[in-house]
Amino acid sequence: MNRKQIFFVALLLVCCVIILNDSQAAATKRNDIAKNKSQKNEQTIQSQIGLNIPEWGIAIDAVYNPELSSIIPGYHILNIVLTNSRAETIYFSTKRDKWVVVDNTGKRHTAFNHVKQFNEGLWPKLPEKLQDLLAYPAAVSSGRASNIDVFLPRSVDLFNFREIVWKSDYFKKEFNIMTNYERSLQVPDNIKEFDIPKQTKSAEESMTLEGETPALEQTVTYPSKYLPPQIGDVKDTHKPDDDKYPPFDPSFDDTIIIRE
């Protein structure tokens, strides 16, 4: 075997080694991607808004009320309600928890957990009672629910948002909560921070919610079919057959004791 043949064989062996190494590296990369994807899927829990997640014992609901956008200049407030049906307390972290809102176009927006995170100078100027309402909670006890207010820039369109994501420091998991923006969220009428839709019909009655200040006064209207009958609407329920019953007999008032 001359030198040229030896050189050709050596070059061929080198090429084979390079190809083999590249194929092994590609296979390892594919396995790593698949493993990372599998781990990510294991760390992500999907559910619907307002529904209990049995495995984790929590339910997450969210309401956007445009009227709350006037409280903090330049920012919307998204109110989240997290219900804890677990046996233990769930803890929150202002710095390490992350909330993301997906708007109606599919764009993701990271929310602020506290006013101090975007306007530290404004926080001390807010009334103490408002601070208590807007502060990020530290924990929610077993069997209780906690209100969580997160903040997004006014430029974000929160109407009909598609999804809310909670990356929990306590669970070390990501909860993707899907919303159905064709379904209107029903809010209890005793929560004055939430907007209550009005219904306008031919006949309506206005009622002011108890415990509200004039600034937060809201009016609930009822259609006529849900109203109690008025004096003029009471119908005569007397039937002619009622007169056929026998006349009253006082002897029937005597007490009779039957002994067995």
SVG drawing of the C-alpha trace seen along z (x, -y; Angstrom):
<svg xmlns="http://www.w3.org/2000/svg" viewBox="-123 -61 127 63">
<polyline fill="none" stroke="black" stroke-width="0.4" points="0.0,0.0 1.6,-3.2 1.5,-6.6 -1.5,-7.9 -3.6,-4.9 -2.7,-5.1 -3.5,-8.8 -6.9,-8.2 -7.8,-5.4 -6.8,-7.7 -8.9,-10.5 -11.8,-8.2 -11.5,-7.0 -11.4,-10.6 -14.5,-11.5 -16.4,-8.5 -15.4,-9.5 -16.6,-13.1 -19.9,-11.9 -20.4,-9.5 -19.7,-12.1 -22.1,-14.6 -24.9,-12.0 -24.3,-11.2 -24.3,-14.9 -27.6,-15.4 -29.2,-12.4 -28.1,-13.7 -29.5,-17.2 -32.8,-15.7 -33.0,-13.7 -32.2,-16.7 -34.9,-18.8 -37.5,-16.0 -36.4,-15.7 -36.7,-19.4 -40.1,-19.5 -41.3,-16.6 -40.0,-18.3 -41.7,-21.5 -45.0,-19.7 -44.7,-18.1 -44.2,-21.5 -47.2,-23.1 -50.7,-22.6 -53.6,-23.7 -57.2,-24.4 -60.2,-26.6 -60.8,-29.8 -62.8,-29.4 -62.6,-25.6 -61.0,-23.6 -57.8,-21.8 -58.3,-18.6 -54.7,-17.4 -53.5,-20.7 -56.5,-21.9 -56.7,-25.4 -59.0,-27.4 -58.0,-30.6 -60.5,-33.2 -59.9,-36.7 -62.0,-39.8 -61.1,-42.9 -63.1,-46.0 -62.3,-49.1 -63.5,-51.4 -60.5,-50.3 -58.1,-51.7 -58.5,-55.2 -57.0,-54.2 -53.3,-53.9 -52.4,-56.5 -51.4,-54.8 -52.2,-51.2 -55.0,-48.7 -55.8,-46.5 -56.6,-42.9 -58.3,-41.3 -57.4,-37.6 -59.1,-35.3 -57.2,-32.2 -59.1,-29.6 -57.2,-27.2 -59.0,-23.9 -55.8,-22.1 -55.1,-21.0 -52.2,-23.4 -51.5,-27.1 -50.3,-28.4 -47.6,-31.0 -47.0,-33.8 -43.8,-35.7 -44.0,-39.3 -40.6,-39.0 -40.6,-35.4 -44.2,-34.9 -44.9,-35.8 -48.3,-36.6 -48.7,-36.8 -51.8,-37.8 -52.5,-36.7 -54.7,-39.3 -57.4,-38.6 -54.7,-38.7 -52.5,-36.1 -49.9,-38.6 -48.3,-37.9 -47.9,-40.7 -46.1,-40.3 -47.9,-41.9 -46.5,-43.8 -47.3,-42.2 -46.9,-45.5 -47.1,-49.2 -43.6,-49.6 -42.3,-47.6 -43.1,-50.3 -43.7,-53.5 -42.0,-53.2 -42.7,-56.9 -46.4,-56.6 -47.0,-53.8 -46.4,-55.9 -48.8,-58.6 -51.7,-56.2 -54.2,-56.0 -53.5,-53.3 -56.8,-51.5 -56.0,-51.5 -52.6,-50.1 -54.2,-47.2 -56.5,-46.4 -53.7,-46.6 -50.9,-44.9 -49.7,-41.5 -50.8,-38.9 -48.3,-36.8 -50.4,-33.6 -53.9,-32.1 -55.0,-29.7 -56.7,-26.3 -60.3,-26.6 -60.0,-30.4 -59.7,-32.6 -57.4,-35.5 -57.8,-38.5 -54.6,-39.3 -54.3,-42.6 -51.8,-42.7 -51.0,-45.7 -50.5,-46.2 -49.8,-49.3 -52.9,-51.2 -51.7,-50.4 -52.6,-46.7 -56.1,-45.7 -57.5,-43.5 -61.0,-43.1 -61.7,-39.4 -58.2,-38.3 -57.6,-34.7 -55.4,-33.3 -53.8,-34.0 -50.5,-32.3 -49.2,-32.0 -45.6,-30.9 -45.7,-29.9 -42.7,-30.0 -44.4,-27.9 -45.4,-25.0 -42.5,-25.4 -45.1,-25.0 -46.7,-27.0 -50.5,-27.2 -52.0,-28.1 -55.6,-29.1 -57.7,-29.4 -60.6,-31.8 -63.7,-31.7 -64.3,-35.3 -67.7,-34.4 -68.8,-33.6 -69.5,-36.6 -68.0,-36.2 -70.6,-36.2 -69.6,-38.4 -71.3,-38.2 -73.3,-41.4 -71.8,-41.8 -68.3,-42.6 -68.5,-46.3 -65.1,-46.5 -66.6,-44.6 -68.8,-46.0 -72.4,-44.6 -74.0,-44.7 -77.3,-46.5 -80.4,-45.2 -82.8,-47.6 -86.4,-46.5 -89.8,-48.1 -90.4,-47.9 -87.4,-48.1 -86.7,-48.7 -83.5,-50.4 -81.8,-49.3 -78.6,-50.7 -76.2,-48.1 -75.8,-48.3 -72.6,-49.4 -71.3,-51.4 -70.1,-55.0 -71.7,-57.4 -68.5,-57.2 -68.9,-53.5 -72.7,-53.5 -74.1,-51.1 -77.6,-50.5 -79.1,-47.1 -82.1,-47.0 -84.6,-44.1 -86.8,-43.3 -90.5,-43.3 -90.9,-39.5 -88.6,-39.2 -90.4,-41.9 -93.0,-41.0 -96.6,-41.6 -97.9,-45.1 -101.2,-45.8 -103.0,-46.3 -101.5,-43.1 -102.9,-40.7 -105.3,-38.4 -108.5,-37.0 -107.7,-33.3 -111.2,-32.6 -112.8,-29.6 -116.6,-29.0 -116.0,-25.4 -114.8,-26.8 -118.5,-27.5 -119.3,-23.8 -117.5,-22.9 -119.9,-22.1 -120.5,-24.9 -118.4,-25.1 -119.4,-22.8 -118.2,-23.8 -118.4,-20.2 -115.3,-19.4 -113.3,-21.5 -113.6,-19.0 -110.4,-17.1 -110.6,-13.4 -107.9,-11.2 -107.4,-7.8 -105.7,-5.2 -104.2,-2.1"/>
</svg>
